[in-house]
Amino acid sequence: MAPQKWPVEYVLAMNLKRIRKDKRITEENLSRWAGLTVRAYRDIEEERYVPKLVVIVRLARALGCKLDDLIPLDEVE
C-alpha cells in the first residue's frame, strides 16, 4: 500500500509549524530572517499561499534545515 499523499501547501505548512515550534522560533523572527512580512509568513502557515522556490529556500536556511525537511517529495501529490 502506497503512503498517503497530501497537497504541497498542507505539507509545507505542517512542516514549517513543527520545525519552527521545535526550535522555539517565533513567526516574527522567522519571517524577518527569511525576508518576509509576518502576514506573508502566516499566509504560508495557514495554507493560503504556496511560495516560490526561492522563498522556500530562504525559509529552510532560516530554520537551519534541508528543503526535503519542509517538502518531502514522497509525501506530496
C-alpha distances in whole Angstrom, upper triangle without the diagonal:
4,7,9,12,15,19,21,24,22,20,24,25,23,24,27,28,26,28,31,32,31,33,36,37,38,37,40,40,37,38,42,40,38,41,39,41,40,39,37,35,34,33,31,30,30,28,31,31,29,31,32,31,34,34,30,32,35,33,31,34,36,33,33,29,27,26,22,23,24,21,18,17,13,14,16,15
4,6,9,12,16,17,20,19,17,20,22,21,21,24,25,24,25,29,29,28,31,33,34,35,34,37,37,34,35,38,37,34,37,36,38,37,36,34,32,31,30,27,27,27,25,28,27,25,27,28,27,30,30,27,28,31,29,27,31,32,30,30,26,24,22,19,20,20,18,15,13,10,10,12,12
4,6,10,13,15,18,16,14,17,19,17,17,21,22,20,22,25,25,25,27,30,30,32,30,34,34,31,32,35,34,31,34,33,35,33,33,31,29,28,27,24,23,24,22,25,25,23,25,26,25,28,27,24,26,28,26,24,28,29,27,27,23,21,20,17,17,17,15,12,12,8,7,10,11
4,7,10,12,15,13,12,15,17,15,16,19,20,19,21,24,24,24,27,29,29,30,29,32,32,29,30,33,32,30,33,31,32,31,30,28,26,26,24,22,21,21,19,22,22,20,23,24,23,27,26,23,25,28,25,24,28,29,26,27,23,22,20,17,17,17,14,12,12,9,7,8,9
4,7,9,12,10,9,13,15,14,14,17,19,18,20,23,24,24,26,28,28,28,27,30,31,27,27,31,30,27,30,28,30,29,28,25,24,23,22,19,19,19,16,19,19,17,20,21,20,24,23,20,22,25,23,22,25,26,24,25,22,20,18,15,16,15,12,10,9,7,5,5,5
4,6,8,7,6,10,11,11,12,15,16,16,18,20,21,22,24,26,25,26,24,27,28,24,24,28,28,25,27,25,26,25,24,22,20,20,18,16,15,15,12,15,15,14,17,18,18,22,20,18,20,23,20,20,24,24,22,24,21,19,17,15,15,13,10,10,10,9,6,5,5
4,6,5,6,9,10,11,13,14,16,17,18,20,22,23,25,26,25,25,22,25,26,23,23,26,26,23,25,23,24,23,21,19,18,18,15,13,13,13,10,12,12,10,14,15,16,19,18,16,19,21,19,19,23,23,22,24,21,19,16,15,15,13,10,11,11,11,8,6,6
4,5,5,6,8,10,11,12,14,15,16,18,20,21,22,24,22,23,20,23,24,20,20,23,23,20,22,20,21,21,20,17,16,16,14,11,12,12,9,12,10,8,11,12,12,16,14,12,15,17,15,15,19,20,19,20,18,16,13,12,13,10,7,9,9,11,8,5,7
4,6,5,6,9,10,10,12,14,15,16,18,20,21,22,20,20,17,20,21,18,17,21,21,18,20,17,18,17,16,14,13,12,10,8,8,9,5,8,7,6,9,12,13,15,13,11,15,16,14,15,19,19,18,20,18,17,14,14,14,10,9,12,12,14,11,9,10
4,6,5,6,9,10,11,12,14,15,17,18,20,21,20,20,17,21,22,19,18,22,22,20,22,19,20,19,18,16,14,13,12,9,8,8,6,10,10,9,12,15,16,18,16,14,17,19,16,16,20,20,18,21,18,18,15,14,14,11,10,12,13,14,10,9,10
4,6,5,6,8,10,11,12,14,15,16,18,20,19,19,18,21,21,18,18,22,21,19,21,20,21,20,19,17,15,15,14,11,10,11,9,13,12,11,13,15,15,17,16,12,15,17,14,14,18,18,16,18,15,14,12,11,10,7,6,8,10,11,7,7,10
4,6,5,6,9,10,11,12,14,15,16,18,17,17,15,18,18,15,15,18,18,15,18,16,18,17,16,14,12,12,12,8,8,10,8,11,10,8,10,12,12,14,12,9,12,13,11,11,15,15,13,15,13,12,10,10,9,5,6,9,11,13,10,9,12
4,6,5,6,9,10,11,12,14,15,16,15,15,12,16,17,14,14,17,17,15,17,15,16,14,14,12,10,9,9,6,4,7,6,10,10,9,11,14,14,16,13,11,14,15,12,13,16,15,14,16,15,15,13,13,12,8,9,12,14,16,13,12,15
4,6,5,6,9,10,11,12,14,15,15,15,14,17,18,15,16,20,19,18,20,18,19,17,17,16,13,12,13,10,7,9,9,13,13,13,14,17,17,19,16,14,16,17,14,14,17,16,14,17,14,15,14,13,11,8,10,12,14,15,12,12,15
4,5,5,6,8,10,10,12,14,13,15,14,17,17,14,15,18,17,16,19,18,19,17,18,16,13,13,14,11,9,12,12,15,15,13,14,16,16,17,15,12,14,15,11,11,14,14,11,13,11,11,11,10,7,5,8,9,13,14,11,12,16
4,6,5,6,8,10,11,12,11,11,10,13,13,10,11,15,14,12,15,14,16,14,15,13,10,10,12,9,7,10,11,14,13,12,12,15,14,15,12,10,12,12,8,9,12,11,9,12,10,12,11,12,9,6,9,12,15,17,15,15,18
4,6,5,6,8,10,10,10,10,9,13,13,11,12,16,15,15,17,16,16,14,15,14,11,10,12,10,7,10,11,14,15,14,15,18,18,19,16,13,16,15,12,12,15,13,11,14,13,15,14,15,12,10,13,15,18,19,16,17,20
4,6,5,6,9,10,10,12,12,16,15,13,15,18,17,17,20,19,20,17,19,18,14,14,16,13,10,13,14,18,18,17,18,20,20,21,18,15,17,17,13,13,16,14,11,13,12,14,14,14,10,10,12,14,17,18,16,17,20
4,5,5,6,8,9,11,11,15,14,11,14,16,15,14,18,17,19,17,19,18,14,15,17,14,12,15,16,19,19,17,17,19,18,19,16,14,15,14,11,10,12,11,7,10,9,11,12,12,9,8,12,13,17,18,16,18,21
4,6,5,6,5,7,8,11,10,8,11,13,12,12,16,15,16,14,16,16,12,12,15,13,11,14,16,18,18,17,17,19,19,19,16,14,15,14,10,10,12,10,7,10,10,13,14,15,12,11,14,16,20,21,19,20,24
4,5,5,6,8,9,12,12,11,14,16,15,16,19,18,19,16,18,18,14,14,17,15,12,15,17,20,20,20,20,23,22,22,19,17,19,17,14,14,16,13,10,13,13,16,17,18,14,13,17,19,22,23,21,22,25
4,5,8,11,13,15,14,13,16,18,17,18,21,20,21,19,21,21,17,17,20,18,15,18,20,23,23,22,22,24,23,23,21,18,19,18,15,14,16,14,10,12,12,15,17,17,13,13,17,18,22,22,20,22,26
4,6,9,11,14,12,11,14,16,14,15,19,19,20,18,21,20,17,17,20,18,16,19,21,23,23,22,22,24,22,22,19,17,18,16,13,13,13,11,8,10,11,14,16,17,14,14,18,19,23,24,22,24,27
4,7,10,12,10,10,14,15,14,16,19,18,19,16,19,20,16,16,19,18,15,18,21,23,23,23,23,25,24,24,21,19,20,18,15,15,16,13,10,13,14,18,19,20,17,16,20,22,25,27,25,26,29
4,7,8,7,7,10,11,11,12,15,15,15,13,16,16,13,14,17,16,14,17,19,21,21,21,20,22,22,21,17,17,17,15,12,13,13,10,8,11,13,17,18,20,16,15,19,21,25,27,25,25,29
4,5,5,6,8,10,11,12,14,13,13,10,13,14,11,11,15,14,12,15,18,19,19,20,19,22,22,21,17,17,18,16,13,15,15,12,11,14,16,19,20,22,19,17,20,23,26,28,26,26,29
4,6,5,6,8,10,10,12,10,10,7,9,10,7,7,11,11,9,12,15,16,16,17,16,19,19,19,15,15,17,14,11,14,15,11,11,15,16,19,19,21,18,16,19,22,25,27,24,24,27
4,6,5,6,9,10,11,9,8,6,9,11,9,9,13,13,12,15,17,18,17,19,17,20,21,19,16,16,18,15,13,15,16,12,13,16,18,21,21,23,21,19,22,25,28,30,28,27,30
4,5,5,6,9,10,10,10,9,12,13,10,12,15,15,14,17,19,20,19,20,18,20,20,18,15,16,16,13,11,14,13,9,10,13,16,19,19,22,19,18,21,24,27,29,28,27,30
4,5,5,6,8,8,10,9,12,11,8,11,13,12,12,15,17,18,16,17,15,17,17,15,12,12,13,10,7,10,10,7,7,11,13,15,16,18,16,14,17,20,23,26,24,24,27
4,6,5,6,5,6,6,9,8,6,9,11,11,11,14,15,16,14,15,13,15,15,14,10,11,13,10,8,11,12,9,10,14,15,17,17,20,18,15,18,22,24,27,25,24,26
4,5,5,6,7,8,11,11,9,12,15,14,15,18,19,19,18,18,15,17,17,15,12,14,14,11,10,13,12,9,12,15,17,19,19,22,20,18,21,24,27,30,28,27,30
4,6,8,10,11,14,13,11,14,16,15,16,19,20,21,19,18,16,17,16,14,11,12,12,8,8,10,9,6,9,11,14,16,16,20,18,16,19,23,25,28,27,26,29
4,6,9,10,13,11,9,13,14,13,14,17,18,18,16,15,12,13,12,10,7,9,9,5,5,9,8,6,9,11,13,14,14,17,16,14,17,20,22,25,24,23,26
4,7,9,12,10,10,13,14,14,15,18,19,18,16,16,12,13,14,11,8,11,11,8,9,12,11,10,13,15,17,18,17,21,20,17,20,23,25,28,27,26,28
4,6,8,6,6,10,11,11,13,15,16,15,13,13,11,12,14,12,8,11,12,9,9,13,13,11,14,17,18,19,18,21,20,17,19,23,24,27,26,24,26
4,5,5,6,9,10,11,13,14,16,15,13,15,13,15,17,15,12,14,16,13,12,16,17,14,16,19,21,22,21,24,22,19,21,25,27,30,28,26,28
4,5,5,6,9,10,11,12,14,14,13,15,14,16,18,17,13,15,17,14,13,16,17,14,15,19,20,22,21,23,22,19,21,25,27,29,27,25,28
4,5,5,6,9,10,10,12,11,11,13,13,16,18,18,14,16,18,16,15,18,19,17,18,22,22,24,22,24,23,19,21,25,26,29,26,25,26
4,5,5,7,9,10,11,9,8,10,9,12,15,14,11,12,15,13,12,16,17,15,16,20,20,21,19,21,20,17,18,22,24,26,24,22,24
4,5,5,6,9,10,10,9,10,9,12,14,14,10,11,14,12,9,13,15,12,13,17,17,18,17,19,17,14,16,20,22,24,22,20,23
4,5,5,6,8,9,9,11,12,15,17,17,13,14,17,15,13,16,18,15,15,19,19,20,19,21,19,15,17,21,23,25,22,21,23
4,6,5,6,5,6,8,9,13,16,16,13,13,17,16,14,17,19,17,18,21,20,21,19,21,19,16,17,20,22,24,21,19,21
4,5,5,6,5,6,7,11,13,14,10,10,14,13,11,13,16,15,15,18,17,18,15,17,16,12,13,17,18,20,18,16,18
4,5,8,8,9,11,14,15,17,13,12,15,15,12,14,17,15,14,18,17,18,16,17,15,12,13,16,18,20,17,16,18
4,6,8,10,12,16,18,19,16,15,19,18,15,18,20,19,18,21,20,21,19,20,18,15,16,19,20,22,18,17,18
4,6,7,10,14,16,18,15,14,17,18,15,17,20,19,19,22,20,20,18,18,17,14,14,17,18,19,16,14,15
4,7,10,13,16,18,15,15,19,19,17,19,22,21,21,24,23,23,20,21,20,16,16,20,20,22,19,17,17
4,6,10,12,14,11,12,15,16,14,17,19,19,19,22,21,20,17,19,19,15,15,18,18,21,18,16,17
4,7,9,11,9,9,13,14,12,14,17,17,18,20,18,17,14,16,16,12,11,15,15,18,16,13,14
4,6,8,6,7,10,11,10,12,15,15,16,18,17,16,13,15,16,12,12,16,16,19,18,15,17
4,5,6,7,9,10,11,13,15,16,17,19,17,16,13,15,16,13,13,16,16,19,19,16,17
4,5,5,6,9,10,10,12,14,15,16,15,13,10,12,14,11,11,14,14,18,17,15,17
4,5,5,6,9,10,11,12,14,15,15,13,11,14,15,13,14,17,17,21,21,19,21
4,5,5,6,9,10,10,12,14,14,13,11,14,15,12,13,16,17,21,20,18,20
4,5,5,6,9,10,10,12,11,10,7,11,11,8,9,13,14,17,17,15,18
4,5,5,6,9,10,10,10,8,7,10,11,10,11,14,15,18,18,17,20
4,5,5,6,9,10,10,11,10,13,13,11,14,17,18,22,21,20,23
4,5,5,6,8,9,10,9,12,11,9,12,15,17,20,19,18,21
4,5,5,6,5,6,6,9,8,7,10,13,15,18,18,17,21
4,5,5,6,8,9,12,11,11,14,16,18,21,21,21,24
4,6,8,10,11,14,13,12,15,18,21,23,22,22,26
4,5,9,10,13,10,10,14,16,19,21,20,21,24
4,7,10,12,10,11,14,16,19,21,21,22,25
4,7,8,6,8,11,12,15,17,17,18,22
4,5,5,7,9,10,12,15,15,16,20
4,5,5,6,8,10,13,13,13,16
4,5,5,5,7,10,10,11,15
4,6,6,10,11,11,12,16
4,6,9,12,11,11,14
4,6,9,8,7,11
4,6,6,7,11
4,5,6,8
4,6,8
4,7
4
